[in-house]
Amino acid sequence: MVSTCFYFQVHQPHRLRNYQVFEIGNNHNYFDESKNEQVIRKVIQKCYLPANNLILDLINKHDGHFKVSYSITGTILEQFEKYAPEVIDSFKVLSKTGCVDFLDETYYHSLAFLYSKEEFKKQILLHNKKMQQLFNVSPKIFRNTELIYNNDLAKFISSLGYKGIIAEGAKHILEWRSPNYVYKPKDTDMKLLLKNYQLSDDIAFRFGEASWKEYPLNAPKFAQWVNSINGDGYIVNLFMDYETFGEHQWKDKGIFEFLKSLPNYILANPDNNFITPTEALKIPAVGELDFPYPVSWADIERDVSAWIGNEMQKDALQKLYSLESQIMSSNNYELIKDWRALQTSDHFYYMCTKWFADGDVHKYFNPFDSPYDAFINFMNVLNDIKIRTKEVKESKMASKLLDNVPDQNAFWVCDGKILKNLYDLAKAFKEMSDDTYGYHANLQKNDFACWVGDIIKDKKLVNDILRSRSRQQAAKAVEKRIKELA
């Protein structure tokens, strides 16, 4: 018996526009909404809607025996909500069939696990919340960005309560083993599902390649390959981009006809079936696999060099994540959202300088002419993010300086007035008598400056008050400072 497990990645980034250096500090509009809408609407017509309709037809035609699963990023869900809510509706219809599984991943399709476990966890929770909100599901299977996976990731995901995780069936890790079994990640109780990259890539990359020795690929031939797995495993995991259907492999190449007829030939063998990743959890694990270093599903190397392989990528990522504590402490929703949108792995893939066989697919809709252009553009945006972060911090500090102090720290003027903030102090300076002012501010002491320094903690204003030679000058100094802070 062989179970076929289809998993489709559904993702589009928020692409950056051409952001010029002279805009830094002046324009916070980073994303090319026109391009993003253009891409979304194109792929909706070529892939998402026709593919969803076909999947629904196949589920109904085969009485629920055909099943698939999806991992849909938060970035594309936001664009669906903005430009094409009908696509979300079509996924909801699929969800209600009971034959469709949804996976969790990072909301922003980010590399956060490699740089910040805290941010990684937050994005997973954001994605899970979105899945519950839109589809009323809480996935039990996790899929990391670009299938990046190692032992540490598995332990972390297990600690969050997930029951399964998927990864690339990389040959240099498997060695003599087959990807067509269920395994366990090292030192966890989770289940590990491995992509059969040979069969997956036959569909995703080689289907329309006329020079391929197996061209043209048809459903009977592929089903025969699946059947041949009997004796060398129980499950064949076919993991690929959803854009395979209609975008990477165009309709006129016969990709939809291939998908339409494939279940007929696979299910013709009564021992075969289709299952979801969640259902695959029931299959016993045959052993434990050790992934000591990160593996991904990209390129020939199946490593992470596509995103962190050169100095531009490393510099951009290091500077991006170095802002985390400042960004998060800002509590500024728009700033945090923009910073997270910059974490999407596509931005760093556009900076990739290595050569690889399937690069044209992974550089899908790359808006930049060169990796250097992508890097410069990204850093321009990041420099503006830094300025915004500083401004937000200063704004928060200013707001704090203008707030009321606790009652026990109020200033008691000798004429009976009680001051709780700088506004009170400015008004008091205007209204108090010179004798009252002189009681608190003279050659021996300056109670006002001490209060501003020790309680309000505005060092600049302390110096201005100390330099004031009269009550009127002190009043002007406080009023000026209030205007600066406000």
VOGU-3710 file (C-alpha; in Angstrom, 3 decimals, decimal comma):
1> mvstcfyfqv> 0,000/0,000/0,000  1,227/3,498/-0,865  -0,357/6,686/0,512  0,069/9,835/-1,566  0,331/13,038/0,471  0,012/16,265/-1,524  1,182/19,481/0,137  1,040/22,849/-1,625  2,813/26,044/-0,576  0,716/29,152/-1,270
11> hqphrlrnyq> 2,788/32,315/-0,977  3,424/35,743/-2,424  5,535/38,406/-0,663  4,838/42,073/-0,164  7,294/43,201/-2,858  9,297/46,350/-2,229  9,070/49,246/-4,656  12,084/51,113/-6,004  12,868/53,084/-2,833  15,401/55,864/-3,456
21> vfeignnhny> 18,037/57,071/-1,009  16,597/60,618/-0,969  13,298/59,207/0,361  14,931/57,972/3,581  13,395/59,857/6,473  10,732/61,396/4,251  8,609/58,569/2,853  7,480/55,460/4,729  5,694/53,860/1,778  7,894/50,848/0,995
31> fdeskneqvi> 5,754/48,377/-0,892  4,849/48,274/-4,575  1,110/47,860/-4,215  0,557/48,171/-7,956  3,003/45,340/-8,683  1,671/43,221/-5,834  -1,898/43,586/-7,072  -0,820/42,860/-10,638  0,953/39,658/-9,614  -1,869/38,492/-7,357
41> rkviqkcylp> -4,555/39,046/-9,982  -2,461/37,300/-12,625  -1,781/34,217/-10,506  -5,362/34,093/-9,260  -6,580/33,666/-12,835  -3,810/31,301/-13,912  -3,506/29,183/-10,773  -5,336/29,783/-7,514  -8,959/29,823/-8,648  -8,741/27,197/-11,430
51> annlildlin> -6,607/24,929/-9,240  -8,980/25,279/-6,275  -11,949/24,538/-8,509  -10,221/21,454/-9,900  -9,262/20,203/-6,428  -12,888/20,591/-5,317  -14,106/18,695/-8,386  -11,641/15,872/-7,696  -12,694/15,624/-4,045  -16,343/15,362/-5,089
61> khdghfkvsy> -15,661/13,016/-8,000  -13,732/10,571/-5,834  -16,164/10,742/-2,893  -13,613/12,217/-0,526  -10,822/9,761/-1,372  -8,726/12,515/-2,946  -7,075/14,751/-0,343  -4,563/17,598/-0,290  -3,005/20,019/2,176  -1,980/23,676/2,068
71> sitgtileqf> 0,394/25,995/3,859  -0,787/29,550/3,142  1,360/32,439/4,328  -0,014/35,452/6,142  1,439/37,750/3,483  -0,644/36,245/0,693  -3,743/36,009/2,881  -3,467/39,756/3,469  -3,283/40,313/-0,283  -6,223/37,994/-0,915
81> ekyapevids> -8,244/39,951/1,637  -7,291/43,221/-0,049  -7,517/42,300/-3,725  -9,436/39,034/-4,093  -11,509/37,800/-1,131  -13,129/35,264/-3,447  -9,930/33,211/-3,268  -10,247/32,930/0,508  -13,870/31,910/0,015  -12,774/29,133/-2,326
91> fkvlsktgcv> -10,293/27,845/0,281  -13,090/27,919/2,863  -15,210/25,747/0,574  -12,319/23,303/0,265  -11,851/23,298/4,030  -15,460/22,297/4,615  -15,050/19,128/2,531  -13,021/17,514/5,311  -10,488/16,417/2,698  -8,190/19,402/3,010
101> dfldetyyhs> -5,525/19,898/5,657  -3,968/23,232/6,624  -0,448/23,585/7,999  1,086/26,247/10,208  4,202/28,224/9,368  5,671/31,662/10,050  3,101/34,344/9,229  5,586/36,400/7,219  7,360/33,449/5,546  10,471/34,519/7,408
111> laflyskeef> 13,897/33,174/8,361  13,220/34,117/11,979  14,188/30,729/13,410  17,796/31,322/12,318  17,944/34,720/14,045  15,335/35,085/16,785  13,442/32,265/18,487  11,178/34,810/20,179  10,138/36,428/16,899  9,816/32,979/15,328
121> kkqillhnkk> 7,344/31,931/17,996  5,332/35,135/17,682  4,948/34,664/13,934  3,815/31,068/14,375  1,166/32,196/16,848  0,066/34,941/14,443  -0,298/32,389/11,662  -2,207/29,950/13,855  -4,572/32,738/14,888  -5,178/33,586/11,215
131> mqqlfnvspk> -5,943/29,930/10,418  -8,491/29,832/13,215  -10,012/33,147/12,157  -10,400/32,288/8,474  -10,825/28,508/8,397  -11,722/27,574/11,971  -8,766/25,178/12,186  -5,765/24,914/14,483  -3,105/22,991/12,516  -1,188/20,173/14,185
141> ifrnteliyn> 1,520/20,030/11,491  4,233/22,672/11,069  6,070/23,641/7,914  8,962/26,072/8,195  9,827/28,668/5,565  11,511/27,070/2,534  11,346/23,745/4,422  14,350/24,898/6,484  14,766/22,248/9,148  17,221/20,848/11,699
151> ndlakfissl> 17,172/19,083/15,086  16,874/22,317/17,072  13,883/23,424/15,029  12,110/20,116/15,656  12,628/20,409/19,424  11,351/23,965/19,430  8,258/23,103/17,389  7,581/20,082/19,597  7,654/22,358/22,656  4,831/24,393/21,082
161> gykgiiaega> 2,584/21,319/20,974  2,753/20,384/17,294  2,460/16,684/16,474  4,252/16,659/13,139  6,669/18,578/10,962  7,682/18,334/7,323  11,140/18,618/5,783  13,154/17,991/2,647  14,149/14,386/2,032  17,733/15,451/1,375
171> khilewrspn> 19,942/12,654/0,078  23,019/13,727/2,036  21,003/13,328/5,257  19,060/10,192/4,341  22,042/8,390/2,758  20,718/4,821/2,258  17,305/5,532/3,784  14,121/6,220/1,809  11,992/9,397/2,145  8,919/7,191/1,718
181> yvykpkdtdm> 8,549/6,358/5,409  7,455/8,310/8,456  10,296/9,133/10,831  10,806/10,833/14,175  12,909/13,965/14,663  15,846/13,406/16,976  14,900/13,457/20,700  11,202/14,291/20,146  7,912/12,410/19,979  6,755/14,202/16,834
191> klllknyqls> 6,384/12,634/13,416  8,617/13,764/10,546  7,346/13,710/6,944  9,977/13,972/4,216  9,463/15,358/0,752  10,167/12,898/-2,049  12,043/15,544/-4,023  12,585/13,349/-7,080  8,877/12,820/-7,758  7,880/16,271/-6,467
201> ddiafrfgea> 10,351/18,020/-8,760  9,284/15,865/-11,698  5,982/17,737/-11,487  7,155/21,111/-10,193  10,242/21,662/-12,352  10,534/19,066/-15,108  6,933/18,612/-16,239  7,165/20,999/-19,198  10,860/20,487/-19,960  11,035/19,079/-23,497
211> swkeyplnap> 14,689/18,036/-23,088  13,850/15,803/-20,098  14,172/12,122/-20,961  10,765/11,364/-19,409  8,987/14,147/-21,303  6,073/14,253/-21,737  4,998/13,307/-18,245  1,486/11,868/-18,047  -0,687/10,516/-15,261  -0,302/6,774/-16,070
221> kfaqwvnsin> 3,481/7,060/-16,066  3,562/9,002/-12,801  1,096/6,642/-11,133  3,357/3,751/-12,141  6,270/5,482/-10,366  4,103/5,875/-7,268  3,076/2,204/-7,393  6,706/1,140/-7,646  7,281/2,535/-4,156  5,486/-0,530/-2,749
231> gdgyivnlfm> 8,172/-2,385/-0,853  10,264/0,763/-0,411  7,939/2,743/1,819  4,377/3,493/2,786  3,959/7,139/1,818  5,071/9,417/-1,002  5,106/13,073/0,004  4,626/15,356/-2,978  5,459/18,849/-1,724  5,554/21,798/-4,148
241> dyetfgehqw> 4,553/25,421/-4,785  0,868/25,720/-5,657  1,916/27,992/-8,537  3,205/24,816/-10,199  -0,328/24,493/-11,573  -0,881/27,155/-14,194  1,984/29,560/-13,467  5,302/27,686/-13,266  3,841/25,011/-15,539  1,395/26,652/-17,911
251> kdkgifeflk> -2,054/25,351/-18,662  -1,207/24,748/-22,341  1,501/22,306/-21,227  -1,253/20,071/-19,872  -0,561/20,485/-16,154  -4,235/20,724/-15,193  -5,127/17,690/-17,284  -2,313/15,813/-15,564  -3,660/16,691/-12,103  -7,218/15,966/-13,177
261> slpnyilanp> -6,443/12,414/-14,307  -3,784/11,494/-11,723  -6,185/10,335/-8,945  -7,865/7,930/-11,378  -4,611/6,094/-12,027  -3,308/6,153/-8,458  -6,611/4,982/-6,966  -6,937/2,292/-9,655  -4,738/0,246/-7,351  -7,057/-0,635/-4,445
271> dnnfitptea> -4,092/-0,623/-2,057  -3,372/3,047/-2,736  -4,952/6,087/-1,160  -4,523/9,825/-0,615  -3,957/11,166/2,891  -3,283/14,488/4,571  -0,224/15,205/6,741  -2,422/15,065/9,846  -3,677/11,600/8,861  -0,071/10,543/8,246
281> lkipavgeld> 0,542/10,967/11,987  -1,146/7,574/12,414  1,589/5,832/10,432  4,235/4,322/12,774  7,686/5,887/12,598  10,391/3,501/11,400  13,229/5,327/13,106  14,808/8,577/14,193  16,601/10,976/11,850  19,449/13,303/12,758
291> fpypvswadi> 19,542/16,713/11,025  22,518/18,399/12,753  22,560/21,423/10,431  19,879/23,307/8,453  18,484/21,713/5,303  16,010/23,347/2,900  14,147/22,455/-0,287  15,955/25,031/-2,424  18,439/24,463/-5,189  20,889/21,634/-5,755
301> erdvsawign> 22,608/22,043/-2,377  19,426/21,751/-0,298  20,937/24,127/2,285  20,329/27,747/3,364  22,954/29,352/1,109  20,251/30,770/-1,157  19,333/33,272/1,588  22,466/33,682/3,686  25,207/32,680/1,270  26,823/36,043/0,570
311> emqkdalqkl> 27,909/39,088/2,565  25,040/41,265/1,321  22,449/38,806/2,610  24,225/38,314/5,923  24,592/42,062/6,461  20,950/42,767/5,601  19,665/40,010/7,900  21,958/40,932/10,788  20,938/44,593/10,638  17,256/43,698/10,264
321> yslesqimss> 17,117/41,483/13,344  19,369/43,777/15,396  16,411/46,175/15,501  14,083/43,634/17,113  14,159/44,858/20,724  13,725/48,498/19,708  10,964/47,673/17,231  8,996/45,545/19,672  9,364/47,976/22,587  7,921/50,720/20,389
331> nnyelikdwr> 4,471/49,054/20,529  3,862/50,823/17,217  1,630/48,563/15,112  2,568/49,953/11,687  6,283/49,942/12,456  6,210/46,342/13,699  4,148/45,254/10,686  6,555/46,853/8,202  9,586/45,370/9,988  8,033/41,929/9,856
341> alqtsdhfyy> 7,154/42,265/6,179  10,858/42,886/5,550  11,650/39,484/7,057  10,029/37,564/4,181  12,618/35,215/2,687  11,991/36,431/-0,891  13,757/39,731/-0,176  16,985/37,867/0,590  16,605/35,438/-2,290  16,584/38,431/-4,619
351> mctkwfadgd> 20,115/39,168/-3,281  21,365/35,667/-4,145  24,477/35,644/-6,342  25,117/31,928/-6,768  24,250/29,896/-9,843  21,680/27,128/-9,578  19,639/24,953/-11,911  16,180/25,945/-10,712  16,943/29,596/-10,021  14,454/30,952/-12,546
361> vhkyfnpfds> 11,594/29,386/-10,601  12,791/30,670/-7,232  13,388/34,192/-8,604  9,737/34,217/-9,573  8,538/37,804/-10,167  11,820/39,271/-8,943  11,346/43,057/-9,196  15,101/43,825/-9,292  17,615/43,756/-12,138  20,465/42,448/-9,984
371> pydafinfmn> 21,222/41,129/-6,476  23,103/44,362/-5,767  20,037/46,443/-6,676  17,929/44,298/-4,350  20,422/44,807/-1,518  20,700/48,590/-1,936  16,936/48,954/-2,135  16,418/46,817/0,974  19,012/48,758/2,951  17,430/52,074/1,959
381> vlndikirtk> 14,134/50,844/3,380  15,849/49,492/6,479  17,549/52,842/7,101  14,156/54,526/7,036  12,875/51,898/9,475  15,748/52,854/11,788  14,791/56,530/11,619  11,161/55,708/12,367  12,241/53,542/15,289  14,289/56,397/16,730
391> evkeskmask> 11,427/58,853/16,229  8,954/56,540/17,942  11,358/56,084/20,842  11,826/59,828/21,177  8,095/60,353/20,915  7,474/57,844/23,707  10,127/59,516/25,843  8,608/62,921/25,138  5,169/61,675/26,043  6,527/60,248/29,272
401> lldnvpdqna> 8,194/63,557/30,146  4,861/65,342/29,734  2,883/62,832/31,809  1,771/63,381/35,390  4,195/62,177/38,021  2,897/59,920/40,821  1,127/61,818/43,608  3,921/61,082/46,066  6,420/62,748/43,716  4,458/65,952/43,130
411> fwvcdgkilk> 6,162/69,303/43,761  4,728/71,230/46,707  5,247/74,966/46,165  5,550/77,043/49,326  2,457/79,054/48,293  0,376/75,883/48,498  0,204/74,924/44,802  0,879/71,274/43,825  2,674/70,577/40,539  2,348/67,194/38,780
421> nlydlakafk> 3,731/67,889/35,296  5,563/70,414/33,142  2,346/72,153/32,192  1,718/72,825/35,883  5,283/74,092/36,245  4,994/76,523/33,307  1,722/77,905/34,667  3,140/78,190/38,182  6,160/80,170/36,950  3,798/82,649/35,303
431> emsddtygyh> 1,535/83,072/38,319  3,782/82,771/41,368  5,293/85,785/43,051  8,975/86,567/42,774  9,299/85,893/46,515  7,866/82,405/46,062  10,205/81,786/43,135  13,153/83,089/45,158  12,331/80,770/48,040  12,806/77,742/45,789
441> anlqkndfac> 15,441/79,103/43,346  18,376/81,092/44,746  22,159/81,003/45,002  22,085/78,088/47,439  19,574/75,828/45,666  17,085/75,331/42,821  14,258/73,070/43,901  12,575/73,295/40,497  15,661/72,048/38,648  16,103/69,234/41,178
451> wvgdiikdkk> 12,485/68,132/40,739  12,734/68,227/36,935  15,969/66,250/37,052  15,219/63,701/39,773  11,499/63,103/39,166  10,678/64,081/35,567  14,210/63,166/34,431  14,544/65,798/31,704  18,244/66,668/31,734  17,934/69,248/28,973
461> lvndilrsrs> 15,296/71,230/30,829  17,320/71,051/34,054  20,160/72,944/32,359  17,788/75,502/30,860  16,195/76,184/34,260  19,585/76,520/35,955  20,658/79,042/33,303  17,519/81,138/33,842  18,172/84,387/35,712  14,542/85,129/36,546
471> rqqaakavek> 11,123/83,581/36,976  10,123/84,870/33,521  13,124/83,244/31,841  12,383/79,972/33,633  8,772/80,134/32,415  9,917/80,627/28,803  12,373/77,744/29,110  9,636/75,376/30,286  7,187/76,537/27,613  9,794/76,060/24,915
481> rikela> 10,557/72,564/26,152  6,880/71,633/26,198  6,573/72,691/22,540  9,622/70,566/21,639  8,242/67,520/23,400  4,717/67,926/22,079
//
